Amino acid sequence: MTDLSNSPTLGLADPALMPNAGDFPGGGRLAVRDPATGQLVAKVAMSEADGARAAVDAAHAAFADWALTLPQDRAAILHRWHALIVEAQEDLARIMTAEQGKPISEARGEIDYAASFVQFYAEEALRPNIEGVTSHLPDAEMELWREPVGVAALVTPWNFPCAMITRKAAAALAAGCTVVIHPSAETPLSALALAELARRAGFPEGVVNTVIGDAAAIVGEWTADTRVRALSFTGSTEVGRLLYRQSADTVKRLVLELGGHAPFIVFDDADLDRAVTEAVKAKFATSGQDCLGANRFYIQRAVYDDFCARFTKAVEALTLGHGMDDPEIGPLIHERAIEKQQAQVADAVEKGARLLAGGKVSESHGPLFFAPTVLADVPDSAAIMSEENFGPVAPLIVFDDEAEVIARANNTEYGLVAYVHSLDPRRIYRLTRALQFGMVAVNRTKVTGAPIPFGGTKQSGLGREGARQGLEAFTDIKYVCRDWG
């Protein structure tokens, strides 16, 4: 097993991308550990409420000048940031694998994905932000201006520690906002590396601010601060509800990208080989730790047994290992994640599900490696059918007809993404209209990217990220009605 965690630079071409705890003012030190081995990767300084306030002070002071910076000048800095991220892809990927555990090829892919948002919004920064309105009043001219709202707080998760920062920050910065960023305590190193590259790209002092530390103290300070005009959060629905309540008194713009409970639906007219291949991708990317991960596999009765056999064989062939060795499955992020997998598997089996593969910790790899797991005949009463799994456990369920599977797929508080496999164009149309999800993938798994508006319905969140729609939370519309006299 490859183990680079004892190296202070992880073999980086640019060691300066790894933080020195002494460079960051604050209180205690946060130990960052490799989830594959448990070994120490780095220690970084932590801030508390005073650090959160100082970040807003800096962002607020920088806002007026940044908002008035010419669009082409903001775009030029974003393009430099993009180029630096691309140049540092391998270093950023190695940092991510060391602190998050994902296979190195997935980490490299995430850096490409993260960079694409910076490039996209660098170009969007140049788009016209004034439009005329046909006047309904005599002798009046009317215009609509899009103006940046102010300081934007960005709170990001550990499962995509680079892409979730750039998807939010690039949009806010392109709009003319300044940002304060709080990354997950599990993955601060990726955030600090991106911050260093942003500094090199030439963002003025105070425009980009990263604060590491206790989430409750830092984010609570930001939700209460009237100078923070927008809050963008990616994480659990439970925490999203809390931030929604905390932001009410200051009436912030909110973008909440929350939990998912994606159905994966296979009809008997589907290309079964393709469906199995895509099902493995939809479940086991990022070791299942993905809000887009398929959580419930509904297979039509005529092909159910065949799908179960093929899918189980494919899952049993997946490799586990340290992310630097580029396996297909890496470690889960912490012990709580392991406990959740164990509890959901035990509950499903107790209620009648059949265990076809996996179902336990892979002790030969380490305490945070959970074997890729397949459960068949999972009843609706099982916890995994109502709770987000966020791990490498796939529950298979048989269904008979279209109306039944639509009702069962929609029977959830979540509405992020749904996956459909069928070759009948009329059925595909009916399903894409009837499924109550913000995104629907048909006969494929990958659907995301910088040009598309990412987001869900119901309690999977508010607003959209990516595309032109990703700018909306960070801008206000000013209406001007002018009479020349």
C-alpha positions in Angstrom: 0.0 0.0 0.0 1.3 3.4 -0.9 1.7 5.7 2.1 2.8 9.2 1.6 1.3 10.7 4.7 4.6 10.9 6.5 6.0 13.2 3.8 5.4 16.9 4.8 4.9 17.8 1.1 3.3 14.5 -0.2 5.8 14.6 -3.0 4.4 17.9 -4.3 6.0 19.8 -7.1 5.1 23.0 -5.3 5.4 22.4 -1.5 4.2 25.9 -0.8 0.7 24.6 -1.5 0.8 22.7 1.8 0.1 25.2 4.6 2.4 26.0 7.5 0.3 26.3 10.6 2.3 29.3 11.7 1.2 31.2 8.7 -2.5 31.3 9.8 -3.5 33.3 12.9 -5.9 31.6 15.2 -6.3 29.6 18.3 -5.8 25.8 18.3 -4.5 23.5 15.7 -6.6 21.2 13.5 -5.0 17.8 12.8 -5.7 16.5 9.3 -5.4 12.7 9.0 -5.3 10.4 6.0 -8.6 8.4 6.3 -6.9 5.4 4.7 -4.2 5.1 7.3 -5.1 7.4 10.2 -1.7 9.0 10.0 -1.2 12.7 10.4 -1.0 14.7 7.1 -0.7 18.2 8.5 -1.8 20.6 11.2 -3.5 23.9 10.4 -4.4 26.8 12.6 -8.1 27.2 13.6 -10.1 30.4 14.0 -13.2 31.0 16.0 -15.8 33.8 16.0 -13.2 36.6 16.0 -11.5 35.1 12.9 -14.9 34.9 11.2 -15.6 38.6 12.0 -12.1 39.6 10.8 -12.8 37.8 7.5 -16.0 39.7 7.0 -14.3 43.0 8.0 -11.8 42.4 5.2 -14.3 41.3 2.6 -16.6 44.2 3.4 -13.8 46.7 3.2 -12.7 45.3 -0.2 -16.2 45.0 -1.6 -16.7 48.6 -3.0 -13.6 48.5 -5.1 -14.1 44.9 -6.3 -17.7 45.7 -7.3 -16.5 48.6 -9.4 -13.6 46.7 -11.0 -14.1 46.5 -14.7 -15.6 43.2 -15.8 -12.7 42.5 -18.1 -10.3 43.0 -15.2 -12.3 40.6 -12.9 -12.3 38.1 -15.8 -8.6 38.4 -16.3 -7.9 37.5 -12.6 -10.3 34.6 -12.8 -8.6 33.3 -16.0 -5.2 33.5 -14.1 -6.7 31.5 -11.2 -8.0 28.9 -13.7 -4.6 28.6 -15.3 -2.9 28.2 -12.0 -5.4 25.4 -10.9 -4.8 23.6 -14.1 -1.0 23.9 -13.8 -1.2 22.6 -10.2 -3.7 19.7 -11.0 -1.4 16.9 -9.8 -0.4 18.6 -6.6 -4.1 19.6 -5.8 -5.1 16.0 -6.5 -2.5 14.5 -4.2 -3.5 16.9 -1.4 -7.1 15.9 -1.9 -6.4 12.2 -1.8 -4.3 12.6 1.3 -7.0 14.3 3.3 -10.2 13.0 1.8 -9.2 9.5 0.6 -10.7 9.4 -2.9 -8.8 7.5 -5.6 -6.2 9.7 -7.3 -7.8 9.5 -10.7 -11.1 10.7 -9.2 -9.2 13.5 -7.5 -7.6 14.6 -10.8 -11.0 14.6 -12.4 -12.3 16.8 -9.6 -9.6 19.3 -10.2 -10.5 19.5 -13.9 -14.2 19.9 -12.8 -13.3 22.6 -10.3 -11.2 24.5 -12.8 -14.0 24.4 -15.4 -16.2 26.6 -13.1 -13.5 29.3 -12.8 -13.1 29.3 -16.6 -16.9 29.5 -17.2 -17.5 32.3 -14.8 -14.4 34.2 -16.0 -16.3 34.4 -19.3 -19.6 35.1 -17.7 -18.1 38.1 -16.0 -17.9 39.8 -19.4 -21.6 39.4 -20.2 -23.7 42.6 -20.3 -25.5 43.2 -17.1 -27.9 46.0 -18.2 -31.1 45.4 -20.2 -33.7 47.8 -21.4 -37.4 47.6 -20.6 -40.1 48.8 -23.0 -41.6 51.8 -21.1 -45.2 51.8 -20.1 -44.9 55.5 -19.0 -44.7 58.5 -21.4 -41.3 60.2 -21.7 -39.6 57.6 -19.5 -36.7 55.3 -20.1 -36.3 52.1 -18.1 -33.3 49.9 -17.4 -32.5 46.9 -15.2 -29.1 46.7 -13.7 -27.6 43.6 -12.1 -25.4 44.6 -9.2 -23.4 42.4 -6.7 -25.1 41.9 -3.4 -22.1 42.3 -1.2 -20.1 39.8 0.9 -21.0 36.2 0.2 -20.4 33.4 2.7 -19.5 30.0 1.2 -19.7 26.9 3.3 -18.4 23.7 1.6 -18.3 20.0 2.3 -15.5 17.4 2.5 -16.6 15.1 -0.3 -15.7 17.5 -3.2 -13.4 19.9 -1.4 -12.2 21.8 -4.5 -15.1 21.8 -6.9 -17.6 23.0 -4.3 -15.4 26.0 -3.5 -14.8 27.0 -7.1 -18.5 26.4 -8.2 -19.6 28.9 -5.6 -16.6 31.3 -5.4 -16.1 31.8 -9.1 -19.8 32.8 -9.6 -19.7 35.2 -6.6 -16.4 36.8 -7.7 -17.5 37.1 -11.3 -20.7 38.9 -10.1 -18.5 41.4 -8.1 -19.0 40.0 -4.7 -16.2 39.4 -2.2 -16.2 36.0 -0.4 -15.6 34.4 3.0 -15.1 30.6 2.7 -15.5 28.0 5.4 -14.4 24.5 4.2 -15.1 21.3 6.1 -12.8 20.5 9.0 -12.0 17.2 7.4 -10.6 18.8 4.2 -9.0 22.2 4.9 -5.8 21.6 2.9 -7.5 21.7 -0.5 -9.2 25.0 0.5 -6.0 26.5 1.6 -4.2 25.4 -1.5 -6.9 27.0 -3.7 -6.6 30.2 -1.6 -2.9 30.3 -2.2 -3.5 30.0 -5.9 -6.1 32.8 -5.7 -3.6 35.0 -4.0 -1.1 34.3 -6.8 -3.7 35.0 -9.4 -4.0 38.6 -8.2 -7.2 38.9 -6.3 -6.9 42.1 -4.3 -6.5 41.9 -0.5 -9.7 41.0 1.2 -11.6 39.7 -1.8 -11.0 36.0 -1.1 -10.9 35.0 2.6 -10.7 31.4 3.9 -11.5 30.6 7.6 -10.7 27.2 9.1 -12.2 26.1 12.4 -15.4 25.2 14.3 -18.3 25.4 11.9 -20.9 26.4 14.5 -18.8 29.4 15.7 -17.7 30.6 12.3 -20.9 30.1 10.2 -23.1 31.2 13.1 -21.1 34.5 13.1 -21.8 34.9 9.4 -25.5 34.1 9.5 -25.9 36.8 12.2 -23.9 39.5 10.4 -25.9 41.9 8.3 -22.9 42.6 6.1 -23.0 39.1 4.7 -25.7 39.3 2.1 -25.6 35.9 0.6 -25.0 32.4 2.0 -24.2 29.4 -0.2 -24.0 26.0 1.5 -23.5 22.4 0.3 -24.1 19.7 2.9 -26.8 17.8 4.7 -30.5 18.7 4.7 -30.4 18.8 8.5 -27.7 21.5 8.6 -29.3 23.3 5.7 -32.5 23.7 7.7 -30.5 25.1 10.6 -28.8 27.7 8.3 -32.1 28.6 6.8 -33.5 29.5 10.2 -30.3 31.3 11.3 -30.4 33.4 8.2 -33.9 34.6 8.6 -33.3 37.6 10.8 -30.9 39.1 8.3 -32.9 38.0 5.2 -29.9 36.7 3.2 -29.9 35.3 -0.3 -29.6 31.6 0.1 -28.3 28.8 -2.1 -28.7 25.4 -0.4 -27.5 22.3 -2.1 -28.6 19.6 0.3 -29.1 15.9 0.6 -30.2 13.4 -2.1 -31.9 10.1 -2.3 -31.6 9.3 -5.9 -33.7 6.5 -7.5 -32.1 4.5 -10.3 -34.9 2.9 -12.4 -34.3 0.1 -14.9 -37.1 -0.9 -17.2 -37.3 -4.3 -19.0 -36.6 -2.6 -22.4 -33.3 -1.1 -21.2 -29.9 -2.0 -22.5 -29.0 -4.2 -19.5 -25.3 -4.2 -20.0 -25.3 -0.4 -20.1 -27.6 -0.2 -17.1 -25.3 -2.3 -15.0 -22.2 -0.3 -16.0 -24.0 3.0 -15.3 -25.4 1.7 -12.0 -21.9 0.9 -10.7 -20.8 4.5 -11.6 -23.9 6.0 -10.1 -23.4 4.2 -6.8 -19.7 3.8 -6.2 -18.0 7.0 -7.4 -16.4 8.8 -4.5 -16.9 5.5 -2.6 -20.6 6.3 -2.6 -20.0 9.5 -0.7 -21.9 11.8 -3.2 -25.2 13.5 -2.9 -25.8 12.5 -6.6 -25.1 8.8 -5.7 -27.9 6.4 -6.5 -29.6 5.3 -3.3 -32.5 3.1 -4.4 -32.3 0.7 -7.4 -35.7 -0.1 -8.8 -35.5 -2.9 -11.4 -38.5 -4.2 -13.4 -39.5 -7.7 -12.6 -38.8 -9.3 -16.0 -35.1 -8.4 -15.7 -34.7 -8.2 -11.9 -32.9 -11.5 -11.4 -30.6 -11.0 -14.4 -29.7 -7.4 -13.2 -29.0 -8.6 -9.6 -26.6 -11.3 -10.9 -24.7 -9.0 -13.3 -24.6 -6.1 -10.9 -23.4 -8.2 -8.0 -20.6 -9.7 -10.2 -19.5 -6.2 -11.2 -19.5 -4.9 -7.6 -17.5 -7.9 -6.3 -14.8 -7.0 -8.9 -14.3 -3.5 -7.5 -10.9 -2.9 -5.9 -10.3 -1.3 -2.6 -7.1 0.5 -1.5 -5.3 3.7 -0.6 -6.3 6.5 -2.9 -2.7 7.0 -4.1 -2.7 3.4 -5.5 -5.8 4.5 -7.6 -8.3 1.8 -6.6 -12.0 2.0 -7.4 -13.1 2.3 -3.8 -11.2 4.3 -1.1 -11.9 4.7 2.6 -14.9 6.4 4.0 -14.3 9.8 5.7 -14.7 8.8 9.3 -16.0 6.3 11.8 -19.5 7.7 11.8 -19.8 6.9 8.1 -18.8 3.3 8.8 -21.3 3.1 11.6 -24.1 4.3 9.3 -23.3 1.6 6.7 -23.3 -1.1 9.3 -26.6 0.1 10.8 -28.4 0.4 7.5 -27.2 -3.1 6.3 -28.1 -4.7 9.6 -31.6 -3.1 9.6 -32.3 -4.1 6.0 -31.3 -7.7 6.5 -33.3 -7.9 9.7 -36.3 -6.7 7.7 -35.9 -9.4 5.0 -33.3 -8.2 2.5 -30.8 -10.6 1.1 -27.1 -9.8 1.3 -25.6 -10.5 -2.1 -22.1 -9.0 -1.6 -20.1 -7.1 1.0 -21.9 -5.9 4.1 -18.9 -5.4 6.4 -15.7 -3.5 7.0 -12.7 -4.8 5.0 -10.4 -5.3 7.9 -7.5 -6.2 5.6 -7.5 -2.6 4.2 -8.3 -0.7 7.4 -11.1 0.4 9.8 -12.6 3.0 7.4 -12.9 0.7 4.4 -16.4 -0.7 3.9 -16.7 -3.5 1.3 -18.9 -2.6 -1.7 -22.3 -4.0 -0.8 -25.4 -5.3 -2.6 -28.7 -5.9 -0.9 -31.6 -7.5 -2.8 -35.4 -7.6 -2.0 -35.1 -4.6 0.2 -38.4 -3.7 1.8 -39.7 -0.1 1.9 -39.7 -0.3 5.7 -35.9 -0.5 5.7 -34.1 2.6 6.9 -31.9 2.8 3.8 -35.1 3.3 1.7 -35.8 6.6 3.5 -32.4 7.8 4.7 -29.5 9.0 2.5 -26.9 6.3 2.5 -23.7 8.2 1.6 -21.7 5.1 1.3 -21.0 2.0 -0.9 -24.3 0.1 -0.2 -26.7 -0.6 -3.1 -30.3 -1.7 -2.2 -32.1 -3.5 -5.1 -35.9 -3.5 -5.3 -38.3 -5.1 -7.8 -41.2 -3.2 -9.4 -43.9 -4.2 -11.9 -45.2 -1.1 -13.7 -44.5 2.5 -14.5 -47.1 4.1 -12.3 -45.8 2.1 -9.3 -42.2 3.0 -9.7 -43.0 6.7 -10.2 -44.9 6.8 -7.0 -42.2 5.0 -5.1 -39.4 7.1 -6.5 -41.2 10.3 -5.6 -42.0 9.1 -2.1 -39.2 11.0 -0.4 -38.5 14.5 1.0 -35.5 14.7 -1.4 -35.5 15.7 -5.0 -32.0 16.2 -6.3 -31.5 13.7 -9.2 -33.1 10.6 -10.7 -31.6 8.0 -13.1 -33.8 6.3 -15.8 -32.8 3.5 -18.1 -35.2 2.7 -21.0 -35.1 2.7 -24.8 -38.8 3.7 -25.2 -38.9 7.4 -26.1 -42.5 7.8 -24.9 -41.7 6.3 -21.6 -38.6 8.4 -21.2 -40.8 11.5 -21.8 -43.4 10.4 -19.3 -40.8 9.6 -16.6 -38.8 12.9 -17.0 -42.0 14.9 -16.6 -43.4 12.8 -13.7 -40.2 12.4 -11.5 -40.1 15.2 -8.9 -36.4 15.9 -9.1 -34.3 18.9 -10.2 -32.2 16.7 -12.6 -33.0 13.6 -14.5 -30.3 11.4 -16.2 -31.5 9.1 -19.0 -29.3 6.1 -19.9 -26.2 7.7 -18.4 -24.8 8.8 -15.1 -22.7 11.9 -15.6 -24.8 15.0 -16.1 -23.1 17.8 -14.2 -20.8 20.5 -15.5 -20.2 24.2 -15.4 -22.8 25.1 -18.1 -25.7 23.4 -16.4 -27.8 24.7 -13.4 -27.2 22.2 -10.6 -29.8 21.8 -7.9 -32.8 20.0 -6.6 -36.4 20.3 -5.5 -38.2 19.8 -2.2 -35.7 19.4 0.7 -32.7 18.9 -1.6 -32.3 22.6 -1.6 -32.9 26.1 -3.0 -31.4 27.8 -6.0 -29.0 26.6 -8.6 -25.2 26.5 -9.0 -23.4 26.6 -12.3 -24.7 28.1 -15.6 -25.9 31.7 -15.8 -28.4 30.8 -13.0 -25.5 30.4 -10.7 -25.0 34.2 -10.7 -28.5 35.0 -9.5 -28.0 34.6 -5.8 -25.1 36.9 -5.9 -26.8 39.8 -7.7 -29.6 42.2 -7.1 -31.7 43.8 -9.8 -31.9 47.5 -9.7 -34.7 49.1 -11.7 -34.0 52.7 -13.0 -36.8 54.8 -14.4 -35.4 58.0 -16.0 -37.1 61.1 -17.3 -34.7 63.6 -19.0 -37.0 66.5 -18.2 
